[in-house]
C-alpha cells in the first residue's frame, strides 16, 4: 500500500474534474453553500480532542446493533462520518480506508463508517466498495447530533439534490434534509477523543496515514 496515491490527491483530482465538467452556475452555487456552512461555525462547535465521545448504538448493514462501548472494549475506535453512497468523495474516502484496514487492525483499532443511510443502503455501500469494515446507519442522526456535526441543507441544495435524484429523506428513511459534516474521530478505550477532523468542505477528508500515526503514538503511551 506504500505506493498508493494519497486520499488528498484523489479528492483533489475528482474535484478538478467535477469543476471542469459541471455547469458553472451549479459550481458557484455549491461553493456558496459550502462557504455558508463553514461560516456557521459548525467546525468549532463540534466535539474536539479531549472531549468525551457520546455513546451510540447503531444498526450495521445486516441490521444488527453495534455499540461504541462494546467496540472500545476491544481497542481504540476510528469513527468516520460520511454523507452517503451518493457522494463520490465519500466513496473515495471509504475505499482509501479499506486499503489501510490491515494496518489499522494490526494496531488493535476498529474502524466504523457512519452515515444517515438506512441499513439497506449501507449494505449497498459495503458491497459497491468491497468494504470489510462495519458501515453503520445513523438514520435518526442521533450520533451526528451527539458529535455536533449535523446540519440542515439550505433550500438551494435541497433543490439541486432533488433534481439529480438524491432524495435524502427517502435514502435515509427519516424524512429529513439533514446530513453530517464529514468528520473523523479517533476514540481511545476510555472514551476520550484523541483526534478530530471536522471539515465543512465535504471535499476535504482526514488522511488515513495521519490517523494511523495518531494511533501508533497512542500505542506507545
Secondary structure as GFF3:
##gff-version 3
##sequence-region A 1 221
A	DSSP	alpha_helix	7	21	.	.	.	ID=ss1
A	DSSP	alpha_helix	24	39	.	.	.	ID=ss2
A	DSSP	alpha_helix	42	45	.	.	.	ID=ss3
A	DSSP	beta_strand	57	59	.	.	.	ID=ss4
A	DSSP	beta_strand	65	67	.	.	.	ID=ss5
A	DSSP	alpha_helix	68	72	.	.	.	ID=ss6
A	DSSP	beta_strand	77	81	.	.	.	ID=ss7
A	DSSP	alpha_helix	88	99	.	.	.	ID=ss8
A	DSSP	alpha_helix	101	106	.	.	.	ID=ss9
A	DSSP	beta_strand	110	115	.	.	.	ID=ss10
A	DSSP	alpha_helix	119	128	.	.	.	ID=ss11
A	DSSP	beta_strand	134	137	.	.	.	ID=ss12
A	DSSP	alpha_helix	142	146	.	.	.	ID=ss13
A	DSSP	beta_strand	150	152	.	.	.	ID=ss14
A	DSSP	alpha_helix	155	163	.	.	.	ID=ss15
A	DSSP	alpha_helix	168	171	.	.	.	ID=ss16
A	DSSP	beta_strand	178	180	.	.	.	ID=ss17
A	DSSP	beta_strand	183	187	.	.	.	ID=ss18
A	DSSP	beta_strand	193	198	.	.	.	ID=ss19
A	DSSP	alpha_helix	208	219	.	.	.	ID=ss20
###
